[in-house]
Amino acid sequence: MSFKPCIVIPVYEHSKPLAAVLERLSPAGIHCIVVDDGSGAACRSELAALASLRTTQVTLVRRPANGGKGAAVKTGLRHAGEAGYTHALQVDADGQHDLDALPRLLAAAEAEPLAVICGAPSFDATVPASRLYGRRLTNFWIRVNTLSGAIPDGMCGLRVYPLASTLRTLASARTGDRMDFDPEVLVRLKWAGVPMRFLPVAVHYPVDGVSHFRMGKDNALISWMHTRLFFGMLLRAVPMLLERA
């Protein structure tokens, strides 16, 4: 199987940290698909300037309106598939992720091209307590909805998707468009039988970082996502249990 990876970076009002992220990614020589998720005029202008300075590194894709991180990632994955890439490495634009982990993630994806290669986060003292506790709750429900411990962390946005199986999965079911996307797509890929590997990565929350996580609305979306997946799990599990009875 050929291995032609790209990097997908969803962006919403993150042009300043994105410049540093692109600078760090440049030595890897991997093309970046930057998806502007309906940013304001100032950010749009800055993104255009970045893309014009890095024409060999960056393709800028614009969404007409803000749809959420999940919507931006899906736009980037579809663009990557149409452009002939086999794999897409998802990276956040805000500088949270340890980009030194990228060679390990890409090497693992090349060695096992049918698998999703995910970051298993190791947090430092900068992680907000509310985010950490919410993450633990989400990971509990992921274990319930997959009836396994195969996904130790479903929230880390640093991951390599095999595009063929991922795009099939996205076409087969409607997935969340905001912060609910990252955990949901992993559950659905697990249901589809896609293998997964998790590698430790460091995660740092910048002191001056801008988060678009909406505590009330996004937690509600994530709760509804887990509810949908729970009933989906029951529909999948009951026939299997009846066969064993």
KABELQUI-V633435 format. One record per helix or strand of 2 or more residues. SS is the DSSP state (helix for helix, strand for strand). FROM is the first residue (numbers start at 0). TO is the last residue. If there is no record, write none. Layout:
((SS,FROM,TO) (SS,FROM,TO))
//
This chain:
((strand,4,10) (helix,14,27) (strand,31,36) (helix,40,52) (strand,57,62) (helix,68,81) (strand,86,89) (helix,98,110) (strand,115,122) (helix,128,145) (strand,158,161) (helix,162,171) (helix,180,190) (strand,195,202) (helix,214,243))
//
